[in-house]
Amino acid sequence: MHVLEIPEENLRLYLPSDLSECDKDQYIKMCDLIFRLQNNYITYDDLRYQAVYRLLNLKKTKSHWENDETLKYSNIAAIAELIEDFFDTDESGQKVLKQYYTHNPVPSIKPLLKTYYGPSDSFMNLTFGEYTDALRLFHDFYATGDTNILYLMTAVFYRGKKSFHFIKKRLQNYDGDIREAYNSQNIENRAEKLKYAPFGFIYGTFLLFASFQKFLVEAKIPWGGQELDLSILFDSKKSESNQSNAIPGIGMDSIAFSIAETGAFGNLEKVRATNFWQIMVRMYDLQKTNLEQKTSIQW
């Protein structure tokens, strides 16, 4: 977080240094700008200057440009340089958005009369069915650029609240997720309602999932007093699999069918309703056993 002191204006301002430090409103506004940049609707310089006003909640009045009565343009130009911190620069000189966060900056949204609740931090309340459906849509958007897919993807994660009666009745089995149970048949209807939400929120959901995907392929999670390295599921060298078996072509839908066939979590419907992290731990255990068997055979 950048702390900005402007003595001549008697101002102290706080500017996020990347998406992880944005609050709900800042995240939505910044994600809207990022989408516009990535689709060539604005230039990189446009993004930097507009981001200053949006992130600091400033209003661009006539005095900014002619009389400098509120905040001097020279200050805006200096602050705009700090927006560089939202990006890395790759070997080709291209700006690459920094994405190192798994907390959800927008836990809820109310586009019209109804409030929709999203995934918890680190997607802890995610079901395997939500994940497989979202992952499929995630790759569909990359392949087509169709923004309608983004609304469907957001509808996978954001749902209405469970009724109090339902929670009270099933309290012993309550998993801590206040959202309605996931039903893939309802996402198109919900996507239509989410079209009234700010587009920055919609694209922000996509970016959140992208950041989670980046985290997942190298995740090390605590389990039973030890640390599980999930990279063995995605790293082609560690898994000794060919490219067709590595993420993103790992085929999560196929895995859902395979796990259902084992009966470990029940039928396909129950597998899809199982917490995502439970499935990942099971996949880790199977892959670990597979690698150990291969090592044993080599000896």
C-alpha positions in Angstrom: 0.0 0.0 0.0 1.4 3.4 -1.0 0.9 6.2 1.5 0.8 9.5 -0.4 1.5 12.8 1.4 0.7 16.0 -0.4 1.6 18.8 2.0 0.5 21.7 -0.2 -3.0 20.2 -0.3 -2.9 18.9 3.3 -3.8 15.4 2.0 -2.8 11.9 3.0 -4.0 9.3 0.5 -3.7 5.5 0.4 -3.2 3.9 -3.0 -3.2 0.1 -3.4 0.0 -1.3 -5.0 -1.8 -4.3 -6.7 -5.2 -6.0 -6.9 -4.7 -7.8 -3.6 -4.7 -4.5 -1.7 -7.9 -3.2 -3.3 -11.1 -3.0 -1.3 -14.4 -4.0 -2.9 -15.1 -0.7 -4.7 -11.5 -0.3 -5.8 -11.3 -3.9 -7.1 -14.4 -3.5 -9.2 -13.2 -0.2 -10.7 -9.7 -1.4 -11.4 -10.9 -4.7 -13.0 -13.1 -2.7 -15.3 -10.1 -0.7 -16.4 -8.0 -3.8 -16.8 -10.6 -5.4 -19.1 -10.7 -2.2 -21.2 -6.9 -2.2 -21.5 -6.7 -5.9 -22.4 -9.2 -5.4 -25.1 -7.6 -2.2 -26.5 -10.4 0.1 -25.6 -7.9 2.3 -23.7 -4.1 2.7 -23.7 -1.8 1.9 -20.8 -1.4 5.6 -20.1 -5.1 6.0 -20.1 -5.4 3.2 -17.5 -2.7 4.7 -15.2 -4.4 8.1 -15.1 -7.9 6.9 -14.8 -6.8 4.4 -12.1 -5.6 7.3 -10.0 -9.0 9.0 -10.0 -10.9 5.7 -9.4 -8.7 4.2 -6.7 -8.4 7.5 -4.8 -12.1 8.4 -5.4 -11.1 11.7 -6.9 -13.3 13.8 -9.2 -11.8 15.3 -12.3 -13.2 18.8 -12.2 -12.3 21.7 -14.4 -10.1 23.1 -11.7 -7.8 20.1 -11.9 -6.8 21.2 -15.4 -7.0 25.0 -15.5 -6.8 26.5 -12.0 -5.1 23.6 -10.0 -7.3 24.5 -7.0 -7.8 20.9 -5.7 -5.0 18.6 -6.7 -2.3 19.7 -9.1 -2.0 17.8 -12.4 1.7 17.3 -11.7 0.7 15.4 -8.6 -1.7 13.2 -10.6 1.1 12.5 -13.1 3.5 11.5 -10.3 0.9 9.2 -8.6 0.1 7.6 -12.0 3.6 6.3 -12.0 2.8 4.1 -9.0 0.1 2.3 -11.0 3.1 0.5 -12.6 3.2 -1.7 -9.5 0.0 -3.5 -10.6 2.0 -5.0 -13.4 5.1 -7.0 -14.1 7.1 -6.7 -17.3 7.8 -9.9 -19.2 10.8 -10.7 -21.4 9.2 -9.2 -24.4 8.5 -5.9 -22.6 4.7 -6.6 -22.3 2.9 -5.6 -19.2 1.5 -8.6 -17.2 -1.0 -8.1 -14.5 0.2 -9.2 -11.0 -2.1 -11.9 -9.6 -1.0 -13.2 -6.2 -4.3 -13.3 -4.2 -6.9 -15.9 -3.4 -9.1 -13.8 -1.0 -12.4 -12.7 -2.5 -12.5 -8.8 -2.6 -16.2 -8.9 -3.4 -17.9 -11.3 -1.0 -21.4 -10.1 -1.9 -23.1 -8.0 -4.6 -26.6 -6.6 -4.9 -27.3 -5.8 -8.5 -31.0 -5.3 -8.1 -33.2 -6.3 -5.1 -31.4 -9.5 -4.2 -28.0 -10.0 -2.7 -25.7 -12.7 -4.2 -22.9 -14.2 -2.1 -19.7 -15.4 -3.6 -17.0 -17.9 -2.7 -15.1 -17.6 0.5 -11.4 -16.8 0.7 -9.2 -19.4 -1.0 -12.5 -20.9 -2.4 -12.8 -23.0 0.8 -16.5 -23.4 0.3 -16.2 -24.5 -3.4 -17.7 -27.8 -4.5 -16.1 -29.9 -7.1 -19.0 -29.4 -9.5 -18.6 -25.6 -9.2 -15.0 -25.9 -10.0 -15.3 -28.1 -13.0 -18.1 -26.0 -14.5 -16.2 -22.7 -13.8 -13.0 -24.2 -15.2 -14.8 -25.2 -18.4 -16.2 -21.6 -18.8 -12.8 -20.2 -17.9 -11.2 -21.9 -20.9 -14.2 -21.1 -23.1 -13.7 -17.4 -22.5 -10.0 -17.6 -23.3 -10.9 -19.4 -26.5 -13.7 -17.1 -27.7 -13.5 -13.8 -25.8 -17.3 -13.9 -25.5 -18.2 -11.8 -22.5 -21.5 -13.6 -22.1 -19.4 -16.5 -20.8 -18.1 -14.3 -18.0 -21.7 -13.8 -16.7 -22.2 -17.5 -16.7 -19.0 -18.1 -14.8 -19.9 -15.5 -12.2 -23.3 -17.1 -11.8 -21.6 -20.4 -10.9 -20.0 -18.7 -7.9 -22.5 -16.1 -6.8 -25.8 -17.3 -5.4 -28.6 -16.3 -3.0 -28.5 -17.0 0.7 -29.8 -20.2 2.2 -33.0 -19.7 4.2 -32.6 -19.6 8.0 -35.1 -22.4 8.3 -33.0 -24.6 6.1 -29.8 -23.9 8.1 -31.5 -24.5 11.4 -33.1 -27.7 10.2 -29.8 -29.1 8.9 -27.5 -27.5 11.4 -25.5 -30.7 12.1 -24.6 -31.0 8.4 -24.0 -27.2 7.8 -20.8 -26.7 6.0 -20.4 -23.0 6.8 -21.5 -21.9 3.2 -24.3 -19.4 3.4 -25.0 -19.7 -0.3 -27.8 -21.8 -1.8 -26.8 -25.2 -2.9 -25.2 -25.2 -6.3 -27.4 -26.3 -9.2 -25.8 -26.0 -12.7 -29.3 -25.8 -14.2 -29.9 -22.3 -12.6 -26.8 -20.5 -13.9 -28.3 -19.0 -17.1 -31.2 -17.5 -15.2 -28.9 -16.1 -12.5 -26.5 -14.8 -15.2 -29.3 -12.7 -16.7 -29.8 -11.0 -13.3 -26.1 -10.5 -12.8 -26.0 -8.4 -16.0 -27.3 -5.5 -13.8 -24.1 -5.7 -11.8 -21.0 -3.5 -12.6 -19.0 -5.2 -15.4 -15.8 -4.7 -13.3 -17.3 -7.1 -10.8 -18.0 -9.6 -13.5 -14.5 -9.5 -14.9 -13.1 -9.3 -11.4 -14.6 -12.7 -10.8 -12.8 -14.1 -13.8 -9.5 -12.5 -12.6 -10.1 -14.0 -9.1 -10.5 -17.5 -10.5 -7.4 -16.9 -12.7 -5.4 -15.9 -9.7 -6.7 -19.0 -7.8 -5.7 -21.2 -10.8 -2.2 -19.7 -10.7 -2.0 -20.5 -6.9 -3.4 -24.0 -7.3 -0.7 -25.4 -9.6 1.9 -24.7 -7.0 -0.2 -24.9 -3.8 1.2 -26.5 -0.6 -1.7 -27.1 1.8 -1.6 -28.3 5.4 -3.2 -31.7 6.0 -3.0 -34.0 9.0 0.1 -32.3 10.4 2.0 -32.3 7.1 2.2 -30.3 3.9 0.8 -31.6 0.7 2.5 -30.4 -2.5 -0.3 -30.2 -5.1 2.1 -29.4 -7.9 2.5 -33.2 -8.4 -1.0 -33.1 -10.0 -0.1 -30.4 -12.5 3.7 -30.5 -13.0 4.4 -32.6 -16.1 7.9 -33.5 -14.7 6.7 -34.5 -11.3 3.7 -36.4 -12.5 5.7 -37.9 -15.4 2.7 -37.5 -17.6 2.5 -36.2 -21.2 1.3 -32.8 -22.1 -2.2 -34.0 -22.7 -2.5 -34.9 -19.0 -1.3 -31.6 -17.6 -3.4 -28.6 -16.6 -5.2 -27.1 -18.3 -5.9 -30.3 -20.2 -6.1 -32.4 -17.1 -9.8 -33.1 -17.8 -11.5 -32.3 -14.5 -14.9 -33.5 -15.9 -13.3 -36.8 -16.7 -11.9 -37.0 -13.2 -15.3 -36.4 -11.8 -16.6 -39.5 -13.7 -13.6 -41.5 -12.7 -14.0 -40.7 -9.0 -17.7 -41.5 -9.2 -16.9 -44.9 -10.6 -14.8 -45.7 -7.6 -17.7 -45.0 -5.3 -15.4 -43.3 -2.8 -17.6 -40.2 -2.6 -20.8 -41.7 -4.1 -22.3 -41.2 -7.5 -21.5 -38.4 -9.9 -24.0 -36.1 -8.3 -22.5 -36.6 -4.9 -18.9 -36.2 -6.3 -19.9 -32.8 -7.8 -21.5 -31.8 -4.4 -18.3 -32.7 -2.5 -16.0 -30.0 -1.3 -13.4 -29.2 -3.9 -10.5 -29.5 -1.4 -11.5 -33.0 -0.3 -11.4 -34.1 -4.0 -8.0 -32.5 -4.4 -6.6 -34.3 -1.4 -7.9 -37.6 -2.8 -6.4 -36.9 -6.2 -3.1 -36.1 -4.4 -3.2 -39.4 -2.5 -3.8 -41.3 -5.7 -1.1 -39.5 -7.6 1.4 -40.0 -4.7 0.7 -43.7 -4.7 1.1 -43.9 -8.5 4.5 -42.1 -8.4 5.7 -44.3 -5.5 4.7 -47.4 -7.5 6.6 -46.2 -10.5 9.7 -45.5 -8.4 9.4 -49.0 -6.9 9.2 -50.6 -10.3 12.3 -48.7 -11.5 14.3 -50.1 -8.6 
